[in-house]
Amino acid sequence: MTVLRIVYASAIELRTDEAYYWTWSKEGALSFLDHPPMIAWFVRFGTAIFGDTTLGVRFGGIVAMLVTQLLLADIVRRLTHDMRAVLFAVLMPEAALYYGLLMAKVAPDVAMIPFAVAMIWALVRLAQSGDGRWWLAAGLFAGLSLLSKFTAIMFAPAVAAFLLVPDWRWRWLRSPYPYLAVLIAVAVFSPVLIWNAQHDWASFRFQGVRATTNYGVSLRTVGDYIGLQFGLVGFVMLPVILSALAMTAWRGYRRREPVAILLSTAVLVPFFYFLVKSMTLRVGDTWPMFMWPVGFAAAAVNLAVLSREGRSARLIRLSVFWLNTAVVSGIAFVVIVFLYYIAAPWNLLGKIDPIGAEAGFEQVAARAQAALDETGATWIATTDYRTYAMMRWLFRGRVPVIELNERGRFQDFGDPGLDQIKGHAGIYVGREPDNRAPVWESIRAQRQPLGDVERRWRGVLTDTYVIEKLTGWTPELSPPKDSPLFWWKVLAGEFEKRSLG
């Protein structure tokens, strides 16, 4: 399965967000508007080994998957000493599309997962040993999780319950170790705090809008959320894990067992939060990705505990049957999806195909190169971060690429090559109808249409891009914060303009 992920990582062209994170890896910023910097460091690690290739960009995720599996295996081994349960803990991630294939996709969640699981592992070691120093390790991994993605904070209720519900609460509340763990986490997270203090707390404003945006109650977005969990975790695996979590939560809170409380709360609280959120907002496909590995551990542990509790033989047989079915059917599904994208010639999902919807940018880049050659232009402009990222990825520094608007995304980015931009003509590459967006009222360049180009994947038209020549204007890298050229767009459901000022 690791070989399968390596082949996938090498063969499939980068998606737009992946290219966007690759651009971050080329910058020296402490943090970024959208997310903390860990994913940029993961990309930089991979490209230092394999260069600016798709495998290089995605290699960190492949390593993260292996580390996550090792941590899950050790958690389950320590809690059960049951090799069958350990084997299930290793195989369940392979049987979930989220992880069996998509850990090879670059996303902040991929960077966060091994650190989050390591935090859980440290707390399991704490519960078993009673050694308060494990709080310090948990604080370190918590800080690294936050340095990867802000949603790591959603494990806080589980850690709080782990601390406060069991009978040991007064011991730890009087101990310095939990408080030192918090200080360590804050210290590790400090690059994000420093960057935000220097930029009017931009990341927190950005994510705050995402978290509080409400587009009205919609059953469609609830269906999207539930359907995504079935598709990406597994049609059999999801109910197996949720039932195991319910049993683990009942056992943990009834008996005040610290680890059972930790494992169940770490998944159930985020799961129900996103379920409620999905009533008014489309939940992103990767947003819940961080929580399910803990669910795999809980399901594996639950299988061993059922036998020890003397549950009926029928219940144990059913539990083993459904876990086996989930693993076998899940791995088969992952392999089928892999073969569909690697070997099949068809597009079975049309425009909604998640890979096909972001493929075909080579066609756009080729037309942009032709326009550069025809006009003598020396730079490329866009008005969309996705197009910006893909043009920058495909041109690999041969031509300066700049997004004319949303400059709030690019604070502390390096000089894109102003010496090749100022006083020279440029080529605008933009998806229709972005070429008619209101932001052009703030862009004083003279525009000359040069034609358009279609972006297709396996014969299906995805988008049409216009190509224009720009003259008589030099882009502003740092426009005022009240300028339309600075505003960023919120991507949780639909586009909105928001000012950071």
N, C-alpha and C positions, 0 to 999 in steps of 0.2 A: 504493500500500500504506500510505503514511502517512495518507492520507485515510481509508482503511478503519479504521486504528487509532483515529483521532480519532472517527469515527462510533461505533465499539465503545465507546470510553471514555466517550462522552456518553450512550449509550443503555442500557447494561447497569448495573443497580443494583450498588452496592458489595458485594463479598463481605465476610464478617465480619472477616477479618484486615485488609483494606483500611480498613475503618471504624476498627479498632483503631489502626492507624498514624495515621489522621487525628486520633484523640484525642491521640496523642502530639504532633502538630504544634501543638496548643493549649496545651501545657505548656511550662514553662521549664526542665525537668530537663536536666542535662548529658548523661545517658544513661538507659538503661532496662534493666529486668531481662532481657528477652527478646533484645534486639539493641542495637547501637550506634545513635547518633541520626541518621545520615545520611538514612535514609528519611523521618524526620519533617521534616527540612529540605527534602527534595525536595517533600514534600506542601505545606509552607508556601510554597515558591516558586510552585507551581502555583495554590494558592488565593489567593495575593496578586494574581495576574493575573485569574483567572476566578471567584474567590469560592468558597464552600463548595458546589461542584457536583461531579458525578462527573468531569467533564472537568478541573476544577481539581485534584482529588485525584490524578488519573492523568497530568496533563500532564508531570510530570518524567520519567516513563518513556518518553513519546513522544520527548522531547528526547534522553534517554539512548540510545535506539535509533539516532537519526540520528548522534549523536556516535560511537557504537560503529562504525557502518558507515564513517564517514569515516576513523577510525583503522585499521580493517581494510584499507580501500582503500589507505591510505598505506603500511602495512606491506608489503602485497603488491607495490605499485608499486616500492618501494625495493628489494625483494629480487629482483624478476623483470623489471621494465620491460616487462611483457607486459600489454597492455590486456585481453586475454581473461581472464587470471587475475584482474585487478583486478575485472572485471565479475562473475566468479563469487564473489569475496569479498564483494561488495555484495549479490548476489542470494541467496546461500545462507542468510543469516539470515531473509530474507523468506520462504523456503521451509520454514522450521522453525516449527512452531506455538508453540514456546517463545518465539520472538522476533517472528515475523511478525504475531502477534496479541497474545500475552500479555506483551510488553513494555509494553502498556497497562494491565497489572494491577500494582497497588502491592505491592511486596515488597522486602525489603532486598537481595535478589539484583539487582533492577533498578537499584538505586542503585550497587551494587558493580561491575557489569559494565563501564561506561565507564572507571572508574578502573583496574580490573584490566587491561583492554586497553591503556590508556594506559601502564601500567607495562611491559607487553611491548613496546609501541612505543618507549619510551625505551631499553630494553635492545637493541632492534634498531638504533637510532641509535648506541648505544654500540659495538656490534659492527662497524658499518660505518665509523665515524669514528675509533675508538680514543680518543676524547676522554672522559677520566674524569669530566668534569662531568655526563655523562648518568646516572651513578650517582645523583647528587643528585636529578635529576628522577624517576628510578625510585623512590627512597626516598619522595619526596613522594607519588607516586601509590599506592605500597604503603600508606602511612599512611592515605590517603583510602579505599583499599579496605577496610582493617581498620576504619575508622571507619564503614563501611557494613555489613559482616558479618564475623564471626569466621572464616568458612570461607576468607577470602582467604589465611589462613596456609597453605592447602594448595598455594599456588604456591611456597612456600619450597623444596621439593625441586628444582623446576625452576630456580629462581634459583641454588641451591647448585650444581647440576650445570653450569649455564651458567658459573659462576665457576670451578669446580674441575676439570672434565674436560678442557677445551681446553688447548692448550699454553701459553696465556697466564696460567695460574693464578698463577705466582709473581709476575708483574708486578702483578696486582691484589691479591694477598695482602700485598704490600709497600706498596701505595698506600693513602693515607688515605681515598680516595673511597668504597669499599664500606662502611667503618665509619661514615663520616659519613652515608651513605644510611640505615643502620640507626638512627642517632640521629635523623635527620629523621623517619623513619617512626614512631618511638616518640613524638616530640614531637607529631606530628599526631594520633596515637592517644591522647594524654594525657587528653582529656576523659573517655574511658571508664575509664582507669586511676584518675583522680581520683574519679569517681563510685563505682567499685567499692571503692576504699580507704575511702570514707566509709560503705559499706554492706556490710561484711564480705565483699567479693568475690562479691557475689550473682550477677552475670551469669556468672562463670566457674564457680560451683557449679552453676548452672542448666544451662549448656551441657555441663558435665562429666558430669552425670547423663545427659543425652541421648546423649553420645558413648559412654558406658560401659554403658548399659542393654543387657541381654541377655535376650531372651524365649525363648531356645531356637531351635535350627535349624529353619527353615521354608522349604520350597521355594516356598510361596506368595508370601512376601515377595521372594524372588529373582525370581520371575516378574513380580511387580508392578514391580520396579525395571527389569528388561529391557524389559518391555512399555511402561512409561512413556517410556523413552528412544526406542523405536521410534515411539511415538505423538507425542511432543513434539519430537523432532529430525527424524524422518521415516523411513518404512519403507524407502525407498531411500537417503536421505541418511545414516542412521546407519552402515550397512556401508561406504558410500563414504568417509566420514570416518575410520572406524577403520582401513580398509586404507591410506589415505593416511598416517595417523599411524604405522602400523607401518613403512611404507617410510621415512618421515622419521626415525623413531627409529633404524632400522638404518643409514641413511646418516649420521646425526649422530654416533652413538656409534662407528661404525667409522672415520669420518674425523675425529672430534673437531671437528665444525663447531658453533660456539656457538649459532647461531640455530636450526638443526635440533634440537639437544639441547633448547633452551629450549621450542620450540613443542610438540614431542612429549611431553616430560616433564610440561609444564603441564596436559595433558589426560589422559594415560594413568595417571599416579599417582592423581589423584582418581577417575578412572573405576573403576580396580580396587579402590581403597579402599572406594568405595560398593558395589561388587559384593560384596566380602567382608562389609561391614557388613550388606548386605541379607539375608544368611543368617540373621541373628538379630534383625533390626529392620526395620520398614517405613521405607524411605528416602522422605522427603518429596518431593513432586513438583517443588518448586523448588530443592532442595538442590544438584543437579548443574548448575543453570542457568548458573553462572558460568564453566564450563570450555569449553563448546562453541564460543563465538566464536573462541577460539584455534585450535580444530580446523578451523573454516572457513578461517582464514588458512593453516594447514598444508596443507589439501587444495588450495587454490588455488595455493600455491607449488609443491607437489609436481607439479601438472600441468605447470607451466613447466619444472621441473627434469628431468622425464622426457624432454622433447624435447632438452634440452641434454646429457643423459647419453648420447644416442644409443640410447635404448631402442627396441625393435622398433616398427614402425609400427602393428602390430596392438594392442599394449598401449596405445599412445597413443590410437588410435581408440576402444578400449574405455573408457579413462579419460574421454575427452571425452563419449562416449555416456552413460555412467552419471552423470556430473555434470549433463549436460543433462536427463536423465530425472529425476534427483533434484530439480533446480530446478523443472522444469515441473510434475511431479506434486505436489511440495511446495506450491508456490504455489496450485495448484488445490485442494489439501486445505485450506489455510488459508482460502481464499475460501469453500469449502463450509461449514466450521465457522462462519465469520462469518455467512453467510446463515442457517444453522440457528438461531443465537442471536438474530439481528436480525429475521428475517422469517418463519421457520417457526412454525407453531402447535402442533407436536407436542413431546412429551417421549419421545424414543426410548430413553433410558437409565434411566428410572425414578428411583428414589431415589439412584442412584449418579451421576447427572449432576452434574458439579462446579459448574456454575452454579446449576442448579435446587435443589441440596441446600442452598444458602445464600440462595435468593431467597424472596420473600414476606413479609419482615419488616414491610412496610407494613401487612399485615393484623393483625399482632401489635401494632404501634404504634397503629393505629386503635382496637383494643379496649382498650388501656391508656389512651388518651385518654378513651374513654367511661367507664372506671372512675374516672379522675381527676375527671371532671365529675360523676359520680353520687355519689361519696363526699366530695368536697371535699378529697381528699388533695393534697399539694403536691410530692411527690417520688416517684421510681421506684427500686426496688431490684431487683437481680439476684444470682444466685449463679454466673454464668458470664461469662467475659470477652467471649465472642462476643455474647451477648445485651446485655451492658452497652454494647459498642461500637455495636451497631446502634440501640439505644434512644437513645444519646447523639447519633448521627448523624442519626436521623430527627426527634428533637425539637429539635436545633440550639440548645440552651441555653435553651429556653423553660421547661424543668422540670429541676431537679437530678436527675442519674442517678448511682447509686453501686452498685458491687459490694460486697456485704456481706462476702465472704470473699476469699481470694487477695490479701490486701492487700499482699503482697510485690511484686506487679506494679505497684503504684501509688505507690511511694516517690518523694517529691519532687513529686508531683502537687499542683496547687493546690486550694484550698478549693472543693468542688463546690457549695457553697451551704448551709452548715450553718444559716444563719439561717432558711432555708425548710424545714429538715428537723427541727431540734430542737423538740420539743413539738407536732409536726404528724403527722398520719397519712400513711402512704406506701402505694404500690401495689407489690406484688411481682409481677414477671413472670419466669417460669421454665419451662424445658422439662421436661416429665415425663421421668424421675422425679426431677429435681433437687429438686423440692419435698419429697421424702422422704429427702434425703441426710442422713448423720450430722452434717453441719455444723450443722444446725438445733438440735442439742442445745446449741450455744454461742450461739445467737441467742434472746434472751429476749422477743422481740416477741410480742404477741398477734396471731394470724392468723385472718382471716375469709375463707373461700372466696367468690369472686365469679363463678366460672365458668371457662371455658377458651376457647381460640381455636385453630383449626387453621392451620398454615402450609402453603400449597399453591403449586405452580408448574406451570402448564399442566395442571391437573386432578389432579396426583399429590400425595397427602398426604405431606409430609416430616416434620413434627413437630407435636405438640400442646403448647400452652403453657397453664399455669394462671395465673390472675389472683387475687391475694389482697390483702386490706387488712391493713396492718401498723399497729399502735398500741402505745403504751407502751414505746417503745425508741428510742434514738438510736444509729445505727451508730458503730462505732469506726473512725476513719480510720487510726490507728497502733496496732494491737493488739500485744501482746508477740510476739516472734519464735517463742516456743514455743506460741502459740495456734493452734488450728485455723483461725482467721479470717485468719492470716497466711500459712499454707502455700500454695504454688503447685503447680499440676499440670504434669506432664511430658507433652508431647503427641507423643512419638516412639513411636507404636505403641499405647499405651493410657494411661489416666490413672493417675497415682500421686501420693500425697501425699509431699512432701519438706519438711523444715524447713530454713530458711536458717541457723538458729542452730546 
